[in-house]
Amino acid sequence: MLLLSGIAAHAQTTVPSAASTAPASKQTVAPMQPAPAPALDASTAPTVAAWKLLRLIKLPNPGAASLDRRGALYVADADNNLRQYGPEGLPLNTYAPAQPGHVAQVEAWNVTSTLVFNDDRQQLVLLDRFLALISEVRLADYLDGTVRVATLAPDNFIWLLDESNLVLREFDPNTLRLVQNTPLDLLIGRSRPDFRFIRQYQNNTYLVDRSTGVYVFDNLGNYRKKLPFPGLSTVGFRGDELYFLEAGAIHFFHLYSQNERRVALPAGLDPGAVRQVLVGETYAYIFTAAGVAVYQM
């Protein structure tokens, strides 16, 4: 699972509801307009979970983070070192780069390899499951543009959002070649995107635009639809649900039934102090300026 906070084809004339699954090819197309936030009815009022605090990982100002398939937690610290913890929050390994750069995104879901994207240095770092260095790639050597977000796909290819040219690109770190490109200019139209996060999950690629919502592509980069959840910086995935932090609760959206539910944060926790949330199968991780609180759900 990934961190919480809050594409090439034509776009719809009107923004679909969160329950819309109609492919873009079957809808009238026009430049995308900003989407209103979806309304929540009484059925999506926050429910109370049985939160059990296990421990606090004292890690001032934690940064980008990720979960792998085994539930291990990966967190960038204030010095941009990557720290690895077991599911219950016990420390395992640390990666300290020789030349640190700002860690904009971490992707560890594959287990065998972990991707660290340094946006200031425009560099990809691949680590093994013990955080030993596999390779480093300087993106400026292979594409002309500035990459805003990057993520590791299950096939070990890497999705990149080239912000300078508004192109979603897939990069092969083994052959050091661009595999495919999806222009986004027709999809975005005249809107002013603010891309914050990207993740591939269950054969779809999710690109988070804080201005208008979440663009969804298939595993070949073809645009499918848009989820109108504006104001987000990241999203996470748990089972068949996408989730994000919103108004003091965790908002879950089922990827196939389109049902929505909300789970309230632990009682006594100041929602304004929460920076991010990660939710695994058994444990949840709540990020504040003081560190990461590990809860059993």
Rosetta blueprint (number, residue, H / E / L):
1 M L
2 L E
3 L L
4 L L
5 S L
6 G L
7 I L
8 A L
9 A L
10 H L
11 A L
12 Q E
13 T L
14 T L
15 V L
16 P L
17 S L
18 A L
19 A L
20 S L
21 T L
22 A L
23 P L
24 A H
25 S H
26 K H
27 Q L
28 T L
29 V E
30 A L
31 P L
32 M L
33 Q L
34 P L
35 A L
36 P L
37 A L
38 P L
39 A L
40 L L
41 D L
42 A H
43 S H
44 T H
45 A L
46 P L
47 T E
48 V L
49 A L
50 A L
51 W L
52 K E
53 L E
54 L E
55 R E
56 L E
57 I E
58 K E
59 L L
60 P L
61 N L
62 P L
63 G L
64 A L
65 A E
66 S E
67 L E
68 D L
69 R L
70 R L
71 G L
72 A L
73 L E
74 Y E
75 V E
76 A E
77 D L
78 A L
79 D L
80 N L
81 N L
82 L E
83 R E
84 Q E
85 Y E
86 G L
87 P L
88 E L
89 G L
90 L L
91 P E
92 L E
93 N E
94 T E
95 Y E
96 A L
97 P L
98 A L
99 Q L
100 P L
101 G L
102 H L
103 V E
104 A E
105 Q E
106 V E
107 E E
108 A L
109 W L
110 N L
111 V L
112 T L
113 S E
114 T E
115 L E
116 V E
117 F E
118 N E
119 D L
120 D L
121 R L
122 Q L
123 Q E
124 L E
125 V E
126 L E
127 L E
128 D E
129 R L
130 F L
131 L L
132 A L
133 L E
134 I E
135 S E
136 E E
137 V E
138 R E
139 L H
140 A H
141 D H
142 Y L
143 L L
144 D L
145 G L
146 T L
147 V E
148 R E
149 V E
150 A E
151 T E
152 L E
153 A L
154 P L
155 D L
156 N L
157 F L
158 I E
159 W E
160 L E
161 L E
162 D E
163 E L
164 S L
165 N L
166 L L
167 V E
168 L E
169 R E
170 E E
171 F E
172 D E
173 P L
174 N L
175 T L
176 L L
177 R E
178 L E
179 V E
180 Q E
181 N E
182 T E
183 P E
184 L L
185 D H
186 L H
187 L H
188 I H
189 G L
190 R L
191 S L
192 R L
193 P L
194 D L
195 F E
196 R E
197 F E
198 I E
199 R E
200 Q E
201 Y E
202 Q L
203 N L
204 N E
205 T E
206 Y E
207 L E
208 V E
209 D E
210 R L
211 S L
212 T L
213 G E
214 V E
215 Y E
216 V E
217 F E
218 D E
219 N L
220 L L
221 G L
222 N L
223 Y E
224 R E
225 K E
226 K E
227 L E
228 P L
229 F L
230 P L
231 G L
232 L L
233 S L
234 T L
235 V L
236 G E
237 F E
238 R E
239 G L
240 D L
241 E E
242 L E
243 Y E
244 F E
245 L E
246 E E
247 A L
248 G L
249 A E
250 I E
251 H E
252 F E
253 F E
254 H E
255 L L
256 Y L
257 S L
258 Q L
259 N L
260 E E
261 R E
262 R E
263 V E
264 A E
265 L L
266 P L
267 A L
268 G L
269 L L
270 D L
271 P H
272 G H
273 A H
274 V L
275 R L
276 Q E
277 V E
278 L E
279 V E
280 G L
281 E L
282 T L
283 Y E
284 A E
285 Y E
286 I E
287 F E
288 T E
289 A L
290 A L
291 G E
292 V E
293 A E
294 V E
295 Y E
296 Q E
297 M L
